[in-house]
Amino acid sequence: MKIGLTTTSFRTDQGAERFVVNLAKGLLQAGQQVHVVGRLEQPAALEEFLDSLTPAQQNRFQLHRIRTLKAHRYTNLVTFAWGVHRVLKDLPLDITQGFGKSLGLDVFRPPTATHKSLLNEAGARIRSKAANNLELNIERRILYQEAKAIVVNSRYGESSLRKVYPGLTTPVKVIYNMIDLSKWEKADNESGKVRLRRQHGIPANACVFLHVSTNFHLKGVPEALEGLQFLNQKESDCVRGRVYFVLVGDESFPVPKKLREQVKVFPRTRQIAPFYQMADVLLHPTKFDPFSNVVLEAFASGLPAITSKKNGACEIITDGLNGTILEDTGPRQIYESMLPFLNLQNLERMKLAAKARSRDFSIESIVEQYIELYREVNKRSRLVSRKVSLRPLEALLAES
């Protein structure tokens, strides 16, 4: 098949975009022809991707770069939708799957969640009424009129989708996220862990809790830090010099003065594997997330995970076996969830279980589910063809 994938950007330092890169790789490995349509903000990510392919796979891959006006969120949305649509209508594709807001999609998978879900459940801030209305208009059109199938990455994600878009008749399929296991094997290495800890001033025998995200407030970092303070107060004898937090994604995040020795903060980076390598447990008490990719990355790196029931990734966690599911993301609950991991024997058992669970989400197994879906959807004709003009998009923009 000739498959088109649309993405806001071809990059690997954000979970949703990294998923598209992995999907493209898996489809190429499965013998498909892949066209990716989107921005290119990280040329190095494309070079790394191409280097990972065989010559035959490279010949079946093409990136169609679009440029957007990012000065304002509205212009960014408009130029993205316009640019993607112009490319899609001229490509002889069998099927198109979109991960960003644009028209002409056979299969739509929200990059994280629908915009309406983010507004209703995550309390996303509306910075521009015009941009907000435009995004909702595009989203409604995709869901109710354009897409022939919708993919969500968890049952929780499907529940959130149907909650904000009742009466949706477009078929919805749950396909969990995937993980490139080969990229994370080196993260489970004891000698490398000791070296990295020494480099960042963390004792070799410490219990290190890792958090990776680009929105610390939504993902529960303030509550996690309060949980650490609870731990310090109530378990002072056993945790002094033994418990550390590593936060990756926002180096400007303020850390309380009394926790600065225990908390290491790093900026967003494409080189994320070393942070998993130096850690013991993923701590991700998110307030809303259809499926946090970081849970899979942690599992593949041999790290159990603590996350909330408002994270679709909790569906792959067996509480007490390979992680902990938080019923509430308050500081006291986070503190209590950390205690079992301070037991070395318990921690090692859970690390092994997490590693084993990650194998269920290999690129090969998840891509097989996508190809099966494409074959089902492909029995119907594509919406976008060479004969389709840009008038539907023009009308949509007028509505906003």
ZAMARGU-4260 file (C-alpha; in steps of 0.2 Angstrom, whole numbers, plus 5000, padded with zeros to 4 digits):
<rodrens>
0) 5000/5000/5000 | 5005/5018/4998 | 5001/5026/5015 | 5001/5044/5019 | 5005/5050/5037
5) 5002/5068/5042 | 5011/5075/5057 | 5013/5092/5065 | 5031/5090/5064 | 5044/5076/5060
10) 5053/5075/5077 | 5058/5063/5091 | 5058/5074/5107 | 5039/5073/5109 | 5029/5058/5112
15) 5015/5060/5099 | 5028/5065/5085 | 5039/5051/5090 | 5025/5039/5088 | 5023/5044/5070
20) 5041/5041/5067 | 5040/5024/5074 | 5024/5020/5064 | 5033/5026/5048 | 5048/5015/5052
25) 5037/5000/5056 | 5026/5002/5040 | 5042/5003/5030 | 5049/4987/5038 | 5033/4978/5034
30) 5036/4982/5015 | 5024/4997/5013 | 5027/5014/5004 | 5026/5028/5016 | 5024/5047/5013
35) 5025/5058/5028 | 5017/5076/5027 | 5022/5089/5040 | 5034/5101/5046 | 5053/5097/5048
40) 5059/5106/5064 | 5073/5094/5067 | 5083/5090/5052 | 5094/5079/5063 | 5079/5068/5068
45) 5076/5065/5049 | 5094/5060/5046 | 5094/5048/5061 | 5078/5040/5054 | 5085/5038/5037
50) 5101/5030/5044 | 5090/5017/5053 | 5083/5011/5037 | 5089/4999/5024 | 5092/5006/5006
55) 5076/4998/5000 | 5066/5005/5014 | 5073/5023/5010 | 5067/5021/4993 | 5050/5018/4999
60) 5050/5033/5010 | 5047/5052/5006 | 5045/5067/5017 | 5034/5081/5010 | 5039/5096/5020
65) 5026/5110/5023 | 5030/5127/5031 | 5018/5136/5042 | 5016/5153/5049 | 5019/5151/5068
70) 5018/5169/5073 | 5000/5166/5079 | 4991/5150/5084 | 4977/5154/5071 | 4989/5156/5057
75) 4998/5141/5062 | 4982/5130/5061 | 4976/5138/5045 | 4993/5136/5036 | 4995/5118/5042
80) 4978/5112/5037 | 4980/5121/5020 | 4998/5114/5017 | 4993/5097/5021 | 4978/5097/5010
85) 4987/5104/4995 | 5000/5089/4996 | 4987/5076/5000 | 4976/5080/4985 | 4990/5077/4973
90) 4997/5061/4980 | 4992/5044/4973 | 4989/5036/4990 | 4979/5021/4995 | 4975/5028/5012
95) 4980/5043/5023 | 4981/5043/5042 | 4982/5060/5051 | 4989/5065/5068 | 4986/5083/5066
100) 4971/5094/5061 | 4968/5094/5043 | 4956/5088/5030 | 4956/5073/5018 | 4960/5060/5031
105) 4954/5042/5030 | 4960/5037/5047 | 4962/5050/5061 | 4971/5048/5077 | 4972/5063/5089
110) 4991/5066/5093 | 4987/5066/5112 | 4968/5069/5114 | 4955/5078/5105 | 4955/5097/5107
115) 4938/5097/5115 | 4944/5083/5128 | 4959/5094/5132 | 4948/5109/5136 | 4935/5099/5145
120) 4945/5087/5155 | 4963/5094/5156 | 4957/5112/5158 | 4968/5118/5143 | 4970/5137/5142
125) 4961/5146/5128 | 4973/5159/5122 | 4964/5164/5106 | 4945/5162/5104 | 4947/5162/5085
130) 4961/5149/5085 | 4951/5139/5097 | 4935/5139/5087 | 4945/5135/5071 | 4953/5120/5079
135) 4936/5114/5086 | 4928/5116/5069 | 4942/5106/5060 | 4940/5093/5073 | 4921/5091/5072
140) 4922/5090/5053 | 4936/5076/5054 | 4926/5066/5067 | 4908/5068/5060 | 4911/5070/5041
145) 4928/5066/5035 | 4937/5051/5043 | 4931/5033/5040 | 4939/5027/5056 | 4946/5035/5072
150) 4960/5027/5082 | 4962/5030/5100 | 4977/5023/5110 | 4967/5017/5126 | 4950/5013/5132
155) 4951/5028/5143 | 4954/5039/5127 | 4939/5031/5119 | 4929/5035/5134 | 4935/5053/5134
160) 4931/5055/5116 | 4913/5049/5117 | 4910/5060/5132 | 4914/5076/5123 | 4907/5070/5106
165) 4891/5060/5110 | 4882/5052/5095 | 4898/5049/5086 | 4895/5036/5072 | 4912/5035/5064
170) 4920/5018/5070 | 4932/5020/5084 | 4946/5007/5086 | 4958/5006/5101 | 4976/5002/5096
175) 4989/5005/5110 | 5005/5014/5107 | 5021/5006/5101 | 5039/5006/5107 | 5055/5003/5097
180) 5063/4991/5109 | 5080/4991/5100 | 5082/5010/5105 | 5079/5006/5124 | 5089/4990/5127
185) 5105/5000/5132 | 5095/5009/5145 | 5095/4993/5156 | 5113/4993/5160 | 5120/4994/5178
190) 5138/5000/5174 | 5131/5014/5163 | 5118/5019/5177 | 5132/5021/5190 | 5143/5032/5177
195) 5128/5043/5173 | 5123/5045/5191 | 5141/5050/5196 | 5141/5063/5182 | 5126/5071/5189
200) 5130/5070/5207 | 5118/5056/5212 | 5124/5042/5223 | 5125/5024/5215 | 5114/5017/5229
205) 5100/5030/5228 | 5082/5027/5222 | 5079/5038/5208 | 5062/5043/5202 | 5061/5050/5184
210) 5048/5062/5176 | 5048/5066/5158 | 5036/5078/5150 | 5034/5096/5142 | 5020/5101/5153
215) 5025/5099/5171 | 5009/5106/5179 | 4997/5095/5169 | 5008/5080/5172 | 5008/5082/5191
220) 5026/5088/5195 | 5021/5101/5208 | 5011/5087/5218 | 5025/5075/5215 | 5037/5087/5224
225) 5025/5090/5238 | 5025/5071/5239 | 5044/5071/5241 | 5042/5083/5255 | 5030/5071/5264
230) 5042/5057/5261 | 5057/5067/5268 | 5046/5072/5284 | 5039/5055/5288 | 5053/5043/5283
235) 5068/5055/5286 | 5079/5041/5293 | 5078/5029/5278 | 5077/5042/5264 | 5091/5054/5268
240) 5103/5054/5254 | 5094/5040/5246 | 5079/5047/5236 | 5081/5058/5221 | 5070/5066/5208
245) 5076/5068/5190 | 5064/5080/5180 | 5067/5081/5161 | 5058/5093/5150 | 5058/5111/5158
250) 5074/5117/5165 | 5066/5133/5171 | 5054/5124/5182 | 5056/5131/5200 | 5061/5119/5213
255) 5058/5123/5232 | 5075/5127/5240 | 5074/5113/5253 | 5073/5100/5239 | 5086/5107/5227
260) 5099/5094/5233 | 5087/5080/5229 | 5079/5086/5213 | 5089/5087/5196 | 5080/5097/5182
265) 5085/5096/5164 | 5079/5104/5148 | 5069/5095/5134 | 5081/5084/5124 | 5081/5071/5110
270) 5094/5061/5119 | 5082/5054/5132 | 5088/5036/5134 | 5102/5041/5147 | 5089/5048/5159
275) 5079/5031/5159 | 5096/5023/5161 | 5100/5032/5177 | 5083/5030/5185 | 5074/5017/5194
280) 5055/5021/5193 | 5045/5032/5182 | 5034/5045/5192 | 5020/5052/5180 | 5005/5057/5191
285) 4997/5066/5176 | 4980/5074/5178 | 4974/5069/5160 | 4983/5059/5147 | 4975/5046/5135
290) 4991/5036/5134 | 5008/5043/5140 | 5021/5036/5129 | 5034/5038/5143 | 5026/5023/5152
295) 5031/5012/5138 | 5048/5019/5137 | 5050/5016/5155 | 5045/4998/5154 | 5056/4995/5139
300) 5071/5003/5149 | 5067/4991/5164 | 5058/5004/5175 | 5041/5001/5183 | 5029/5016/5183
305) 5019/5026/5195 | 5004/5034/5186 | 4986/5040/5188 | 4970/5032/5183 | 4968/5047/5172
310) 4982/5040/5161 | 4976/5027/5148 | 4993/5019/5150 | 4987/5013/5167 | 4978/5000/5157
315) 4995/4991/5154 | 5000/4991/5172 | 4996/4978/5184 | 4996/4986/5201 | 5010/4980/5212
320) 5017/4969/5198 | 5025/4982/5186 | 5020/4998/5194 | 5007/5008/5204 | 4990/5016/5198
325) 4986/5031/5208 | 4967/5033/5212 | 4971/5051/5217 | 4986/5062/5212 | 4987/5072/5229
330) 5004/5073/5237 | 5000/5061/5251 | 4995/5048/5239 | 5010/5051/5228 | 5021/5049/5244
335) 5013/5033/5249 | 5015/5026/5231 | 5034/5029/5232 | 5036/5018/5248 | 5036/5001/5240
340) 5050/5005/5228 | 5062/5009/5242 | 5063/4991/5245 | 5077/4984/5234 | 5070/4967/5232
345) 5053/4973/5228 | 5060/4986/5216 | 5070/4973/5206 | 5055/4961/5205 | 5045/4975/5197
350) 5059/4980/5185 | 5059/4963/5178 | 5040/4963/5176 | 5040/4980/5167 | 5053/4974/5155
355) 5043/4959/5151 | 5027/4969/5148 | 5035/4981/5136 | 5038/4966/5123 | 5019/4966/5120
360) 5020/4983/5112 | 5034/4981/5099 | 5033/4991/5083 | 5030/4974/5073 | 5015/4969/5084
365) 5006/4986/5084 | 5010/4990/5065 | 5002/4974/5061 | 4986/4980/5069 | 4987/4997/5059
370) 4989/4988/5042 | 4974/4977/5046 | 4964/4993/5049 | 4970/5001/5033 | 4964/4986/5023
375) 4947/4987/5031 | 4946/5006/5028 | 4953/5004/5011 | 4938/4995/5004 | 4930/5012/5002
380) 4936/5026/4991 | 4947/5039/4997 | 4940/5056/5001 | 4954/5066/4994 | 4958/5064/4975
385) 4966/5075/4962 | 4949/5081/4957 | 4945/5088/4974 | 4948/5107/4976 | 4952/5117/4992
390) 4934/5123/4993 | 4929/5112/5008 | 4944/5120/5018 | 4940/5137/5012 | 4922/5135/5018
395) 4928/5128/5035 | 4939/5143/5038 | 4925/5154/5034 | 4915/5145/5048 | 4928/5149/5061
</rodrens>
